[in-house]
Amino acid sequence: MRNLFILLKNNFNMMIGSMKRNNKNRSDKSVIFLFLFLVLFLVAIFSYNAYNTIDGFRNLGEKFAIFNGLFTILVTLLVLGCLRATSQNAQNSDSDFLLSLPIKKYTIILSKTLNKYIYDLFFTLVIFAPYVVIYSIFYGTSFQFIIMSILIILLLPLLSVGLTYVVDFFITRLFNKTKFAGILKSLFSLFLFGMVFVFIIVSSMDYSFLDATSLENYFASRPFTNLLLNFIFSPNVLNIILTLLLTIGVLGIGTLLFTLNYGKSFASYKSNKTMLDFTSPKSPFCLLFKKEANYYFSSPTYMLNTAIGPVMMIVFLILILSLNLPNMLGALGISNVNEYIMGLSTLVFCFMSCTSTISASAISLEGKNLWFLKALPINIKTIFFSKLALHNIVIIPILIIVSILMSIILKFSFLYFLFLLIIPILITLDLSILGLYINLKFPVLDFDDEARVVKQSMSVILSLLIGMVIALIPLVLYLITPLTITIICFITLFLFILLFIIFSLLLFTNGVKLFKKL
């Protein structure tokens, strides 16, 4: 028990240390205060959402609000469990170190399970507890409702922890022995994210069409959430047993699988080549681009946090076609339906492109090996081009595919097709250049976790914000001017070309000087 407490305390200290980051003079009290402020902020957001849900859908009955809260937390835990499993890096595993200590294996596994459980319990409390409290204010409460809601809050994190272990087990067994383990794992992570995102959209898109008569059918179409709803409002032996099996049972299976894998190495791929290969790409650019691509596609954290945009473009195309948007807009009295859809799609693609901040962390991810890159007898502009190429190759091919498919299916004119294709490509080029320049201004080279660089660095945040502002320009023009969508597209096209020239001059003049100073 003492060893378990030490491991848990060490994990807490590591969390506090990671929140301090480079500011070592920051006190533990200030970090805890910052954490509590974040908790209150999240509670306020989800309380506001819970209030709006309960008040806005009051005509559907009192159960709908709790159902919505359960669905929200289930989706959150599903994402946490799956993405945590797919983003784990075998190279950073501490299993060898921990197993070498005089600590029993089951104590180590128990500490890791408790750490994950506490982390997921925090999200469950922050998201679902406001629904319970505000529901009680609106409709009153009972002892049974409070007890069963508390049990749900305590049980649901077990499901996400167990899911993490199950997914991690199969990923390790399937991919780690292959030559392209990192790439396959990254692609699987991206596929998993896309499926979860589609599931969220499809499951929530019919809220506005609900009425009191169709509510029970709506509940029945989501059996797991409905099971938890019945567990709270009308518990019986059957739904209690099923709930325990789907939470404690999944955790038990996952923990068993995790125990089988823990401490074992599965990275046993061996090349069959017997001769050394001294051939190299024809140019330094090809060599650098290959390095960039290999790193990107073998890092689930890097890829998953920067490839959201292309995945969402595909999802958006599916939604546009499945919703039969042209008929819906025609029923609303909109005359030029194709022009409207083209303008909307172009705007959405621009925003989605902004979410892929690949180049904004390209310099930082060189880390302490940046000196090696600078020591190579390669022109600095070639280094820049290799990083820009990766950013654009990840996004632009998807843009081309979805633009062509949408234009063919919806029968856009050639001019509309060009707008739909070229404007998002231009903003992608603009932001790739701008992101790289901002990263040169705000590099983070001493990171201990690449997620910090990819998700939380100043260069990524600035690149995202500036990109969103640029993408808003056509929308602002549409709202404040009487110009048609076609004219706005021409203006946007000219503006994005101008920004491309300005950002290029900035990167290849001042950006080169900044790189030399790193």
LOTI-90731 format. One line per field, with one value per residue (C-alpha): x, y, z. Coordinates in steps of 0.02 Angstrom, whole numbers, padded with zeros to 5 digits, always signed. Example, Ala and Ser with C-alpha at 12.3 -4.5 7.8 and 13.67 -1.06 7.14 Angstrom:
<pts>
east +00615, +00684 .
north -00225, -00053 .
up +00390, +00357 .
</pts>
This chain:
<pts>
east +00000, +00144, +00220, +00052, +00037, +00213, +00174, +00012, +00099, +00238, +00111, +00029, +00198, +00233, +00067, +00110, +00283, +00213, +00097, +00247, +00333, +00480, +00430, +00519, +00493, +00305, +00246, +00143, +00004, -00010, -00018, -00155, -00248, -00234, -00299, -00448, -00486, -00487, -00603, -00725, -00718, -00762, -00899, -00973, -00972, -01056, -01178, -01229, -01248, -01350, -01463, -01495, -01531, -01653, -01739, -01738, -01802, -01923, -02065, -01981, -01995, -01880, -01780, -01710, -01588, -01509, -01505, -01411, -01289, -01258, -01230, -01108, -01002, -01006, -00939, -00806, -00748, -00751, -00636, -00523, -00508, -00474, -00358, -00259, -00226, -00177, -00064, +00044, +00226, +00318, +00484, +00430, +00367, +00426, +00388, +00570, +00614, +00465, +00484, +00666, +00611, +00566, +00382, +00262, +00192, +00011, +00050, +00120, -00031, -00150, -00066, -00079, -00261, -00301, -00210, -00316, -00473, -00446, -00412, -00573, -00672, -00627, -00705, -00857, -00887, -00858, -00972, -01111, -01127, -01196, -01337, -01382, -01378, -01476, -01602, -01631, -01661, -01787, -01881, -01838, -01743, -01756, -01637, -01638, -01595, -01447, -01377, -01394, -01319, -01169, -01148, -01150, -01016, -00908, -00938, -00918, -00731, -00702, -00770, -00648, -00498, -00545, -00571, -00397, -00319, -00418, -00377, -00195, -00181, -00244, -00144, +00015, -00017, -00069, +00053, +00211, +00288, +00266, +00392, +00277, +00212, +00212, +00126, -00007, -00040, -00058, -00177, -00279, -00288, -00348, -00477, -00537, -00554, -00651, -00771, -00802, -00832, -00956, -01042, -01061, -01132, -01252, -01311, -01350, -01408, -01591, -01616, -01716, -01837, -01884, -02054, -02132, -02208, -02043, -01938, -01949, -01897, -01752, -01699, -01715, -01604, -01462, -01468, -01315, -01363, -01541, -01477, -01389, -01544, -01650, -01514, -01542, -01732, -01799, -01665, -01700, -01595, -01569, -01508, -01400, -01314, -01291, -01220, -01095, -01044, -01017, -00910, -00825, -00825, -00738, -00612, -00576, -00547, -00443, -00335, -00303, -00248, -00141, -00057, -00015, +00068, +00151, +00339, +00350, +00428, +00337, +00447, +00531, +00528, +00687, +00736, +00777, +00905, +01082, +01169, +01197, +01106, +01199, +01078, +00994, +00862, +00915, +00907, +00925, +00743, +00686, +00794, +00725, +00546, +00562, +00624, +00479, +00350, +00421, +00415, +00242, +00158, +00244, +00188, +00006, +00010, +00078, -00033, -00193, -00184, -00144, -00243, -00413, -00452, -00440, -00544, -00677, -00681, -00728, -00858, -00930, -00946, -01039, -01156, -01193, -01242, -01336, -01439, -01488, -01444, -01499, -01679, -01676, -01614, -01738, -01879, -01819, -01842, -01657, -01646, -01467, -01442, -01278, -01198, -01250, -01184, -01022, -00996, -01038, -00926, -00781, -00795, -00803, -00654, -00554, -00593, -00552, -00387, -00345, -00357, -00210, -00062, +00074, +00207, +00178, +00268, +00390, +00542, +00504, +00492, +00673, +00708, +00886, +00933, +00909, +01098, +01117, +00995, +01085, +01253, +01200, +01269, +01092, +01015, +00899, +00762, +00769, +00738, +00589, +00519, +00527, +00425, +00301, +00280, +00227, +00096, +00019, +00029, -00069, -00211, -00218, -00248, -00401, -00460, -00444, -00540, -00686, -00698, -00708, -00834, -00944, -00939, -00984, -01123, -01202, -01169, -01074, -01022, -00838, -00819, -00896, -00782, -00629, -00684, -00716, -00546, -00427, -00481, -00456, -00292, -00231, -00271, -00183, -00027, -00040, -00054, +00085, +00204, +00138, +00143, +00324, +00372, +00281, +00368, +00535, +00483, +00422, +00515, +00504, +00658, +00673, +00506, +00486, +00321, +00283, +00099, +00151, +00227, +00090, -00059, -00008, +00139, +00126, +00163, +00020, -00104, -00056, -00061, -00233, -00303, -00232, -00293, -00469, -00467, -00412, -00545, -00678, -00646, -00767, -00900, -00883, -00895, -01054, -01133, -01090, -01096, -01229, -01103, -01150, -01059, -00973, -00902, -00846, -00756, -00661, -00610, -00558, -00457, -00362, -00334, -00267, -00147, -00085, -00061, +00034, +00158, +00177, +00201, +00325, +00432, +00427, +00478, +00618, +00697, +00672, +00631, +00802, +00885, +00782, +00833, +01016, +00997, +00918 .
north +00000, +00118, +00089, +00121, +00286, +00336, +00299, +00399, +00544, +00541, +00550, +00701, +00787, +00754, +00835, +00988, +00995, +00985, +01131, +01235, +01202, +01320, +01434, +01342, +01489, +01466, +01399, +01242, +01347, +01455, +01298, +01224, +01390, +01392, +01213, +01256, +01407, +01293, +01172, +01312, +01375, +01203, +01178, +01346, +01299, +01131, +01204, +01332, +01195, +01089, +01236, +01274, +01091, +01072, +01237, +01223, +01044, +01052, +01002, +00832, +00784, +00784, +00630, +00706, +00822, +00679, +00574, +00714, +00727, +00540, +00542, +00687, +00604, +00436, +00516, +00609, +00451, +00356, +00485, +00491, +00302, +00271, +00418, +00386, +00209, +00260, +00403, +00304, +00300, +00138, +00229, +00333, +00182, +00175, -00011, -00068, +00059, +00022, -00166, -00150, -00071, -00174, -00151, -00290, -00289, -00284, -00128, -00041, -00090, -00038, +00133, +00160, +00108, +00225, +00369, +00347, +00323, +00484, +00579, +00515, +00537, +00721, +00739, +00639, +00753, +00913, +00862, +00758, +00827, +00996, +00903, +00814, +00974, +01082, +00942, +00934, +01122, +01114, +00955, +00916, +00763, +00600, +00493, +00359, +00485, +00555, +00383, +00311, +00468, +00456, +00273, +00317, +00450, +00322, +00180, +00266, +00306, +00118, +00095, +00220, +00147, -00029, +00030, +00108, -00057, -00159, -00044, -00032, -00222, -00249, -00104, -00171, -00347, -00295, -00156, -00161, -00307, -00230, -00123, +00027, +00012, +00200, +00244, +00109, +00162, +00343, +00299, +00191, +00336, +00452, +00325, +00300, +00487, +00504, +00365, +00441, +00611, +00539, +00446, +00608, +00704, +00567, +00534, +00715, +00786, +00740, +00833, +00970, +00844, +00764, +00776, +00694, +00552, +00500, +00519, +00337, +00278, +00401, +00328, +00150, +00190, +00225, +00069, +00097, +00275, +00215, +00077, +00207, +00316, +00172, +00133, +00307, +00326, +00149, +00029, -00157, -00313, -00330, -00155, -00151, -00313, -00253, -00086, -00172, -00291, -00148, -00049, -00162, -00305, -00204, -00140, -00318, -00382, -00229, -00243, -00427, -00387, -00242, -00357, -00482, -00344, -00244, -00254, -00351, -00285, -00316, -00209, -00361, -00318, -00371, -00323, -00464, -00358, -00425, -00288, -00108, +00017, +00179, +00251, +00415, +00527, +00634, +00798, +00865, +00918, +00738, +00680, +00812, +00786, +00599, +00633, +00751, +00629, +00480, +00575, +00644, +00481, +00382, +00500, +00474, +00630, +00741, +00670, +00660, +00839, +00914, +00805, +00846, +00967, +00843, +00715, +00845, +00894, +00715, +00710, +00877, +00809, +00656, +00764, +00882, +00735, +00637, +00787, +00826, +01008, +01076, +01022, +01090, +01261, +01263, +01233, +01385, +01496, +01520, +01554, +01516, +01358, +01305, +01475, +01469, +01291, +01335, +01487, +01389, +01243, +01357, +01444, +01279, +01209, +01366, +01349, +01164, +01199, +01320, +01181, +01087, +01182, +01064, +01192, +01290, +01156, +01094, +01189, +01154, +00967, +00965, +00990, +00973, +00897, +01064, +01090, +00938, +01009, +01177, +01092, +01008, +01087, +01124, +01290, +01355, +01385, +01201, +01157, +01275, +01201, +01024, +01075, +01175, +01030, +00913, +01036, +01058, +00877, +00821, +00943, +00990, +00815, +00794, +00967, +00921, +00758, +00829, +00981, +00873, +00753, +00892, +00986, +00830, +00770, +00942, +00993, +01153, +01266, +01271, +01442, +01378, +01227, +01341, +01445, +01290, +01220, +01369, +01477, +01340, +01289, +01470, +01487, +01321, +01388, +01552, +01469, +01344, +01489, +01595, +01449, +01411, +01594, +01607, +01447, +01528, +01675, +01566, +01400, +01273, +01163, +01092, +01001, +00835, +00790, +00823, +00850, +01011, +01075, +01012, +01067, +01200, +01301, +01487, +01464, +01339, +01448, +01606, +01516, +01447, +01615, +01714, +01581, +01592, +01782, +01768, +01636, +01752, +01888, +01822, +01792, +01971, +02037, +01935, +02001, +02186, +02217, +02191, +02099, +01932, +01773, +01765, +01941, +01902, +01748, +01853, +01977, +01834, +01756, +01917, +01945, +01768, +01787, +01950, +01868, +01727, +01851, +01947, +01792, +01717, +01874, +01877, +01695, +01692, +01855, +01882, +01698, +01645, +01765, +01695, +01517, +01564, +01636, +01479 .
up +00000, +00038, -00134, -00215, -00122, -00177, -00360, -00352, -00266, -00396, -00536, -00451, -00435, -00618, -00664, -00559, -00637, -00813, -00776, -00721, -00887, -00909, -00766, -00626, -00507, -00512, -00344, -00319, -00243, -00399, -00508, -00399, -00404, -00594, -00600, -00488, -00597, -00749, -00659, -00616, -00794, -00863, -00735, -00785, -00970, -00943, -00817, -00946, -01076, -00955, -00913, -01097, -01133, -00989, -01024, -01214, -01224, -01077, -01194, -01219, -01037, -00889, -00939, -01099, -01009, -00910, -01069, -01158, -01012, -01015, -01202, -01187, -01053, -01144, -01303, -01203, -01116, -01280, -01358, -01205, -01195, -01379, -01411, -01253, -01312, -01489, -01434, -01313, -01367, -01335, -01333, -01183, -01085, -00905, -00886, -00883, -00749, -00638, -00652, -00598, -00434, -00279, -00317, -00361, -00537, -00481, -00378, -00533, -00637, -00499, -00487, -00674, -00673, -00529, -00615, -00771, -00667, -00569, -00730, -00811, -00650, -00656, -00830, -00778, -00629, -00726, -00871, -00794, -00617, -00680, -00769, -00607, -00503, -00626, -00657, -00469, -00465, -00607, -00565, -00386, -00330, -00235, -00135, -00272, -00408, -00309, -00264, -00438, -00518, -00401, -00446, -00632, -00602, -00511, -00636, -00805, -00788, -00767, -00943, -01022, -00928, -00981, -01160, -01159, -01108, -01235, -01381, -01328, -01320, -01497, -01569, -01490, -01551, -01726, -01770, -01665, -01758, -01929, -02023, -02029, -01851, -01818, -01981, -01962, -01783, -01837, -01979, -01862, -01738, -01875, -01934, -01757, -01731, -01893, -01845, -01673, -01752, -01877, -01735, -01636, -01784, -01839, -01661, -01622, -01789, -01761, -01596, -01681, -01757, -01591, -01511, -01360, -01461, -01542, -01385, -01329, -01502, -01494, -01326, -01390, -01541, -01419, -01310, -01200, -01153, -01127, -01012, -00904, -00905, -00841, -00714, -00640, -00653, -00645, -00583, -00584, -00570, -00757, -00797, -00641, -00692, -00872, -00815, -00700, -00839, -00962, -00839, -00713, -00838, -00974, -00846, -00787, -00964, -01008, -00852, -00887, -01066, -01005, -00879, -01017, -01121, -00983, -00980, -01144, -01303, -01465, -01577, -01653, -01838, -01927, -02102, -02224, -02316, -02309, -02409, -02359, -02466, -02496, -02623, -02577, -02652, -02799, -02704, -02526, -02535, -02562, -02417, -02299, -02355, -02327, -02150, -02117, -02186, -02091, -01927, -01958, -02007, -01869, -01730, -01680, -01570, -01709, -01844, -01744, -01683, -01853, -01974, -01901, -02042, -02187, -02091, -02056, -02240, -02285, -02146, -02207, -02384, -02319, -02215, -02361, -02470, -02337, -02283, -02464, -02432, -02603, -02573, -02395, -02454, -02597, -02474, -02375, -02527, -02571, -02758, -02811, -02711, -02792, -02762, -02579, -02554, -02643, -02531, -02374, -02422, -02468, -02299, -02205, -02299, -02258, -02073, -02074, -02160, -02019, -01890, -01969, -01897, -01958, -02005, -01844, -01745, -01880, -01814, -01630, -01660, -01716, -01531, -01472, -01641, -01728, -01728, -01841, -01967, -01965, -01988, -02150, -02311, -02370, -02414, -02278, -02406, -02452, -02269, -02268, -02429, -02357, -02205, -02308, -02428, -02288, -02225, -02397, -02454, -02301, -02336, -02520, -02596, -02484, -02535, -02718, -02696, -02595, -02711, -02866, -02789, -02723, -02889, -02989, -02875, -02850, -03032, -02995, -03137, -03181, -03098, -02936, -02942, -02959, -02810, -02705, -02750, -02762, -02614, -02481, -02566, -02558, -02373, -02343, -02430, -02335, -02166, -02200, -02233, -02090, -01968, -02008, -01987, -01820, -01761, -01803, -01693, -01548, -01553, -01410, -01423, -01246, -01236, -01147, -01231, -01414, -01370, -01284, -01447, -01562, -01456, -01331, -01400, -01435, -01620, -01642, -01547, -01643, -01810, -01771, -01714, -01860, -01981, -01910, -01928, -02110, -02144, -02070, -02199, -02333, -02201, -02137, -02314, -02341, -02181, -02195, -02382, -02516, -02626, -02703, -02652, -02822, -02804, -02626, -02691, -02819, -02682, -02566, -02706, -02736, -02549, -02518, -02665, -02591, -02421, -02504, -02579, -02415, -02307, -02432, -02431, -02242, -02223, -02351, -02292, -02106, -02077, -02143, -02020, -01876, -01922, -01920, -01745, -01671 .
</pts>
